[in-house]
Amino acid sequence: VMSAVLNELAVRKLNDVQVQQTGCIGMCEKEVLVDIVRPGEPRITYGKVKPEDVKKIIAEHVVNGRIVEEMVVGNIRAHVLICGGTGCKSAGSKEVQLAFSRAIEAKGLSDEVMVVETGCHGFCEHGPLVIVYPEGTFYCQVKAEDVEEIVESHLFKGRIGERLLYHEPLTHESIPN
């Protein structure tokens, strides 16, 4: 599907379109997923996309702004991925996941934000880990009491919270994604 997207964009000479590949967002039963984000419009997620579907999605949605309704999975604008690996679980990721679900519900964001438990990301010493897509923002050592801050600033107001970002060990520079 990725090759079909890149090929169709090249054929149509759509050079101003950004294509980004991501990891798991917890919707395996709907894969292959394709998200379309047009300026000033909500993100639309298409599911079970096959290479032969790509021309229609690009022609209808990307070029003409018409959503291909029969392929839409949902209007989820953000995914909150919470590490469910052994290290993160022992550091409290289940409590973090529950706190996210509650805070997202309290803010009225349940139809827009999906919380997903993932496997290990390999940074156990920095866990529990939370990654927020579509930005890929990487929060470290998140505790249940930190969740309100992330939901309020990042998911509700659209501002990445600096305090829990990963910091490069040598320069101590925060790395948002």
TORKOL-4160 file (C-alpha; in steps of 0.2 Angstrom, whole numbers, padded with zeros to 4 digits, m for minus):
177
<pt num="1" X="0000" Y="0000" Z="0000"/>
<pt num="2" X="0014" Y="0012" Z="0004"/>
<pt num="3" X="0022" Y="0009" Z="m0013"/>
<pt num="4" X="0005" Y="0012" Z="m0021"/>
<pt num="5" X="0003" Y="0028" Z="m0012"/>
<pt num="6" X="0020" Y="0035" Z="m0017"/>
<pt num="7" X="0017" Y="0029" Z="m0035"/>
<pt num="8" X="0000" Y="0038" Z="m0036"/>
<pt num="9" X="0007" Y="0054" Z="m0029"/>
<pt num="10" X="0021" Y="0054" Z="m0041"/>
<pt num="11" X="0010" Y="0050" Z="m0056"/>
<pt num="12" X="m0001" Y="0065" Z="m0051"/>
<pt num="13" X="0014" Y="0076" Z="m0047"/>
<pt num="14" X="0007" Y="0079" Z="m0029"/>
<pt num="15" X="0024" Y="0085" Z="m0022"/>
<pt num="16" X="0016" Y="0095" Z="m0008"/>
<pt num="17" X="0009" Y="0079" Z="0001"/>
<pt num="18" X="0018" Y="0072" Z="0016"/>
<pt num="19" X="0019" Y="0054" Z="0018"/>
<pt num="20" X="0024" Y="0046" Z="0035"/>
<pt num="21" X="0025" Y="0028" Z="0040"/>
<pt num="22" X="0020" Y="0024" Z="0059"/>
<pt num="23" X="0021" Y="0009" Z="0070"/>
<pt num="24" X="0006" Y="0000" Z="0078"/>
<pt num="25" X="m0009" Y="0011" Z="0083"/>
<pt num="26" X="m0018" Y="m0003" Z="0090"/>
<pt num="27" X="m0031" Y="m0006" Z="0076"/>
<pt num="28" X="m0023" Y="m0022" Z="0069"/>
<pt num="29" X="m0040" Y="m0029" Z="0063"/>
<pt num="30" X="m0042" Y="m0014" Z="0052"/>
<pt num="31" X="m0025" Y="m0014" Z="0044"/>
<pt num="32" X="m0018" Y="m0008" Z="0032"/>
<pt num="33" X="m0023" Y="0010" Z="0039"/>
<pt num="34" X="m0021" Y="0026" Z="0029"/>
<pt num="35" X="m0024" Y="0043" Z="0037"/>
<pt num="36" X="m0028" Y="0058" Z="0027"/>
<pt num="37" X="m0025" Y="0075" Z="0035"/>
<pt num="38" X="m0030" Y="0090" Z="0025"/>
<pt num="39" X="m0026" Y="0108" Z="0032"/>
<pt num="40" X="m0041" Y="0114" Z="0043"/>
<pt num="41" X="m0050" Y="0097" Z="0042"/>
<pt num="42" X="m0051" Y="0083" Z="0055"/>
<pt num="43" X="m0040" Y="0068" Z="0052"/>
<pt num="44" X="m0049" Y="0054" Z="0043"/>
<pt num="45" X="m0043" Y="0036" Z="0044"/>
<pt num="46" X="m0046" Y="0023" Z="0031"/>
<pt num="47" X="m0046" Y="0004" Z="0035"/>
<pt num="48" X="m0042" Y="m0012" Z="0026"/>
<pt num="49" X="m0034" Y="m0002" Z="0012"/>
<pt num="50" X="m0028" Y="m0012" Z="m0002"/>
<pt num="51" X="m0016" Y="m0006" Z="m0016"/>
<pt num="52" X="m0031" Y="m0005" Z="m0028"/>
<pt num="53" X="m0040" Y="0007" Z="m0016"/>
<pt num="54" X="m0026" Y="0020" Z="m0016"/>
<pt num="55" X="m0031" Y="0028" Z="m0033"/>
<pt num="56" X="m0048" Y="0031" Z="m0027"/>
<pt num="57" X="m0043" Y="0038" Z="m0010"/>
<pt num="58" X="m0030" Y="0050" Z="m0017"/>
<pt num="59" X="m0042" Y="0056" Z="m0031"/>
<pt num="60" X="m0057" Y="0058" Z="m0021"/>
<pt num="61" X="m0050" Y="0064" Z="m0004"/>
<pt num="62" X="m0033" Y="0071" Z="m0006"/>
<pt num="63" X="m0036" Y="0080" Z="m0023"/>
<pt num="64" X="m0055" Y="0084" Z="m0022"/>
<pt num="65" X="m0058" Y="0084" Z="m0003"/>
<pt num="66" X="m0072" Y="0071" Z="m0004"/>
<pt num="67" X="m0071" Y="0058" Z="0010"/>
<pt num="68" X="m0073" Y="0040" Z="0003"/>
<pt num="69" X="m0086" Y="0036" Z="0017"/>
<pt num="70" X="m0087" Y="0017" Z="0014"/>
<pt num="71" X="m0069" Y="0015" Z="0019"/>
<pt num="72" X="m0068" Y="0026" Z="0034"/>
<pt num="73" X="m0064" Y="0018" Z="0050"/>
<pt num="74" X="m0066" Y="0034" Z="0061"/>
<pt num="75" X="m0062" Y="0052" Z="0064"/>
<pt num="76" X="m0049" Y="0048" Z="0078"/>
<pt num="77" X="m0037" Y="0063" Z="0078"/>
<pt num="78" X="m0025" Y="0055" Z="0091"/>
<pt num="79" X="m0019" Y="0039" Z="0098"/>
<pt num="80" X="m0011" Y="0037" Z="0115"/>
<pt num="81" X="0000" Y="0022" Z="0115"/>
<pt num="82" X="0005" Y="0016" Z="0132"/>
<pt num="83" X="0018" Y="0003" Z="0134"/>
<pt num="84" X="0012" Y="m0014" Z="0141"/>
<pt num="85" X="0029" Y="m0022" Z="0142"/>
<pt num="86" X="0034" Y="m0030" Z="0158"/>
<pt num="87" X="0045" Y="m0016" Z="0164"/>
<pt num="88" X="0032" Y="m0003" Z="0161"/>
<pt num="89" X="0019" Y="m0013" Z="0169"/>
<pt num="90" X="0029" Y="m0016" Z="0184"/>
<pt num="91" X="0032" Y="0003" Z="0184"/>
<pt num="92" X="0013" Y="0007" Z="0184"/>
<pt num="93" X="0008" Y="0008" Z="0165"/>
<pt num="94" X="m0009" Y="m0001" Z="0169"/>
<pt num="95" X="m0014" Y="0013" Z="0181"/>
<pt num="96" X="m0008" Y="0026" Z="0168"/>
<pt num="97" X="m0019" Y="0018" Z="0155"/>
<pt num="98" X="m0034" Y="0019" Z="0167"/>
<pt num="99" X="m0030" Y="0037" Z="0171"/>
<pt num="100" X="m0029" Y="0041" Z="0152"/>
<pt num="101" X="m0046" Y="0033" Z="0149"/>
<pt num="102" X="m0054" Y="0042" Z="0163"/>
<pt num="103" X="m0046" Y="0059" Z="0159"/>
<pt num="104" X="m0050" Y="0058" Z="0141"/>
<pt num="105" X="m0068" Y="0054" Z="0145"/>
<pt num="106" X="m0069" Y="0068" Z="0157"/>
<pt num="107" X="m0064" Y="0080" Z="0144"/>
<pt num="108" X="m0076" Y="0073" Z="0131"/>
<pt num="109" X="m0063" Y="0067" Z="0120"/>
<pt num="110" X="m0068" Y="0049" Z="0119"/>
<pt num="111" X="m0074" Y="0050" Z="0101"/>
<pt num="112" X="m0058" Y="0058" Z="0095"/>
<pt num="113" X="m0044" Y="0050" Z="0105"/>
<pt num="114" X="m0040" Y="0031" Z="0106"/>
<pt num="115" X="m0030" Y="0024" Z="0120"/>
<pt num="116" X="m0020" Y="0008" Z="0115"/>
<pt num="117" X="m0009" Y="m0004" Z="0125"/>
<pt num="118" X="0006" Y="m0009" Z="0115"/>
<pt num="119" X="0021" Y="m0021" Z="0117"/>
<pt num="120" X="0038" Y="m0016" Z="0124"/>
<pt num="121" X="0047" Y="m0001" Z="0115"/>
<pt num="122" X="0064" Y="m0006" Z="0122"/>
<pt num="123" X="0066" Y="0009" Z="0134"/>
<pt num="124" X="0061" Y="0000" Z="0150"/>
<pt num="125" X="0072" Y="0011" Z="0161"/>
<pt num="126" X="0062" Y="0026" Z="0155"/>
<pt num="127" X="0045" Y="0018" Z="0158"/>
<pt num="128" X="0030" Y="0019" Z="0159"/>
<pt num="129" X="0031" Y="0026" Z="0141"/>
<pt num="130" X="0017" Y="0035" Z="0132"/>
<pt num="131" X="0018" Y="0040" Z="0114"/>
<pt num="132" X="0005" Y="0051" Z="0106"/>
<pt num="133" X="0002" Y="0051" Z="0088"/>
<pt num="134" X="0000" Y="0058" Z="0075"/>
<pt num="135" X="0015" Y="0068" Z="0081"/>
<pt num="136" X="0025" Y="0053" Z="0089"/>
<pt num="137" X="0028" Y="0063" Z="0105"/>
<pt num="138" X="0038" Y="0052" Z="0117"/>
<pt num="139" X="0034" Y="0054" Z="0135"/>
<pt num="140" X="0044" Y="0045" Z="0148"/>
<pt num="141" X="0042" Y="0040" Z="0166"/>
<pt num="142" X="0023" Y="0044" Z="0166"/>
<pt num="143" X="0014" Y="0042" Z="0182"/>
<pt num="144" X="m0005" Y="0042" Z="0184"/>
<pt num="145" X="m0004" Y="0059" Z="0192"/>
<pt num="146" X="0004" Y="0066" Z="0176"/>
<pt num="147" X="m0010" Y="0061" Z="0165"/>
<pt num="148" X="m0021" Y="0076" Z="0168"/>
<pt num="149" X="m0007" Y="0087" Z="0162"/>
<pt num="150" X="m0004" Y="0078" Z="0146"/>
<pt num="151" X="m0023" Y="0077" Z="0142"/>
<pt num="152" X="m0025" Y="0095" Z="0146"/>
<pt num="153" X="m0010" Y="0102" Z="0137"/>
<pt num="154" X="m0007" Y="0090" Z="0123"/>
<pt num="155" X="m0024" Y="0082" Z="0118"/>
<pt num="156" X="m0035" Y="0096" Z="0123"/>
<pt num="157" X="m0025" Y="0112" Z="0119"/>
<pt num="158" X="m0013" Y="0104" Z="0106"/>
<pt num="159" X="0003" Y="0109" Z="0116"/>
<pt num="160" X="0016" Y="0096" Z="0119"/>
<pt num="161" X="0021" Y="0095" Z="0137"/>
<pt num="162" X="0039" Y="0097" Z="0140"/>
<pt num="163" X="0042" Y="0090" Z="0157"/>
<pt num="164" X="0040" Y="0072" Z="0153"/>
<pt num="165" X="0048" Y="0072" Z="0136"/>
<pt num="166" X="0063" Y="0060" Z="0133"/>
<pt num="167" X="0080" Y="0070" Z="0135"/>
<pt num="168" X="0095" Y="0065" Z="0126"/>
<pt num="169" X="0108" Y="0059" Z="0139"/>
<pt num="170" X="0123" Y="0069" Z="0133"/>
<pt num="171" X="0115" Y="0086" Z="0128"/>
<pt num="172" X="0100" Y="0084" Z="0140"/>
<pt num="173" X="0090" Y="0091" Z="0125"/>
<pt num="174" X="0072" Y="0086" Z="0125"/>
<pt num="175" X="0067" Y="0075" Z="0111"/>
<pt num="176" X="0048" Y="0076" Z="0107"/>
<pt num="177" X="0048" Y="0062" Z="0094"/>
